[in-house]
Structures are given as structure tokens and as C-alpha cells.
């Protein structure tokens, strides 16, 4: 009870974040620092999904595509996400998975530079993006090469052989953040197409995708956007090229007239051609409810609060846990909304922490990750996490055998 009394006033030191915190269904007593992997359940999502199931699917059956506006959801929700990433209406659509959207963006990018053969990325990119690039190269069979360099060498590696630069803005392991505007400018100066993966950016920090002039961006919705496990991805296409690109995956809902059922593919207008298959309506219903949380949220204020809380966490952990090494950039302008520490027994330490109500996660080989999401995290949660982590480390609680047993998901 004493802890609960101390918790509430500290988390409500900003009115907007008190409001957003109350919109989530968080387990009592848990400090949830894993929103950078899977966001928590918005309270409104369950009712929104239930209404979609009972009233729309149950009551309207196939009529829901017209009466409930299911067919328009990819564009409607795309515009709402677009507002969070600095994209104009009509340039962002929702559907499929992030891997598929990266594949589409890269295929389209390569078609814009047919005389170049290098795809450039960095060693901090999320592996699935690299896997998709490898699969695409094998499929099209035109002799492309995937080159991955250290992040510090990236700009100097962009030359006139590079067709596309494909990067994740925020490193999923350490939170290191690329300078989106600068790298895009360098890529364009050297004739390359720019693709940004915003999986750890959208909903975590202000993004100006239109302002930086990148051709493509994609991201998932189940992390900072809180759309739930398996939430659909989104893709942005710069409007001046949207009617020119032709993604390799030419699905029926990317067709100019899906219900004409032509035997030949005719791409839809603009960003609509980046649609592929039938929208996952139940997942989109959850996403729609999750996006309601963002009404009235000021992204610069969110970013400032994230930096404040992250700094508090770093200072607390470094003071109490000298055996942990900061893996994230110390400069807050160079990291996203997560903090990572290295520890050789990081997996076991994270399991011990989770068992005591502080939830982060682990990334091989030795990184303990903690997401800092001001929508529902405040000073009290940060201090509580530091306190429990200090106990786990000081008393070597992580060394119990059960914490060394690896689960399928880390």
C-alpha cells in the first residue's frame, strides 16, 4: 500500500500523460518497460474488437465491407499513422506485415535505379530487413549485392553504385538513432533511393518523413503504437513517385479496380498500389482503438518526457549496478525511446527481473533492453525498476537455475 501511495502522484505530474496512462489496461504492480517490443492493451481495444466481431461480422456478415467501412480501413488508418510520422494524407497505407512492406519498398526502389546493383544497409539493421533483401535479390536474379557496413561508416559507403539505402532509424538492440535528414540528403546527393524502417520510431519520437524527402518508409504497429500482437504494418510512399513505382508484390487490392477481376494487373493510383492482400479487419479494429490514445498527444512533449525518464533510468542504474555497461548512446539526441545495458548473464538477469514485476527483454548476445514509453510510464515506475534491478544484481538473484532456461521468445 505504501508503494501504491507513492506511485500515483509521481506518475501524474503532467496532465496529458495522466490521461494516456488511464487509457491502458496494465497489470497491477507491474512496471512494463517492454513497449518497444509489444505495447500494452488499450482499454478500448477489447470493446472495439468485440463490436467488430458481434455487430459488424456477426450482424452484417459480408456487408461489413461496405456498411462498416472495412475496405477503407487501410487508407483511413494509414492517414492517422501518417500524422504521427510527418506524412501527408493519402501517402500511407496499412496492411500485411513489416517484412512484406520492406520487400515492397525495396523492390520499388530497385526498379527506380535499374542501372545500379548495390543495396546498402548497416550492421545495426533489424535482421528481417536483410533477409527480405536477400530473398528479393535471389528472386529477381539481376546480380544485386547487399552490403552492410558499421553505422559509423555508412555515409562514406554511399557511392554511385548504390541503388537503395535501407536502414532502421533506431537500432533495435541499443537504441542508437540515425540522423534521418542528413543520411537521406547524402543518399540523394549520390543518386540513391532512401528507405527507412520506422519500427522503433513511430509513436516513440517525432518523425518528419515528408520533410526529409525519403522515398519510402515502413513500420509496424504493435510496438509503440500498441495495436497488439501481429498488428498490421504500414508503408509510406513519397507522392511524386507513387504513381510510377510498381512493387514486385502485385496483390489484388493494389489493383486499380479489384472487383473488375481483370486477368492482368493494373496498379492502383498512388499509395493504394502498395496494398497487397485482404485487410486483417480484427487487427485493424484493435489498431483503430489504439490510435485513439494519440488524440491530443504532442509528439515533442512526448519526446522531451522520454529523454527525461531515460536519463533518470540511466543515472539510477549506473549508480546502483556498476556491473552493467550502458550499450545505448549517452547523448539523448542520438538514441530512441529505449535504454540498453550489457551484461554477460543478461538473459538470466532479465528473467529474474521479470519474475519480480519489472518487464523488459533480452537481445543476444548480452543486451538487456528497457523501453521508455511516457504514455504509461512515469518517475515512480522508473525508480521502482532501478530499485528491483539493483536488488537482482547486488544479491545475484539472476544466478538461480530457473532463470537460465531459455524460452522460445527472449
RAKA-V318080 format. One record per helix or strand. SS is the DSSP state (@ for helix, = for strand). FROM is the first residue (numbers start at 1). TO is the last residue. Records with the same first field share a line. If there is no record, write none. Layout:
# RAKA-V318080
SS->FROM-TO, FROM-TO
This chain:
# RAKA-V318080
@->2-11, 15-21, 43-67, 70-85, 98-112, 127-140, 151-157, 180-189, 209-212, 252-254, 258-260, 270-274, 281-292, 299-320, 332-334, 346-355, 379-394, 397-399, 401-404
=->24-25, 31-32, 41-42, 92-94, 118-122, 145-149, 162-168, 170-170, 176-177, 193-197, 216-219, 234-237, 255-255, 267-267, 325-326, 335-335, 338-342, 358-359, 361-363, 367-371
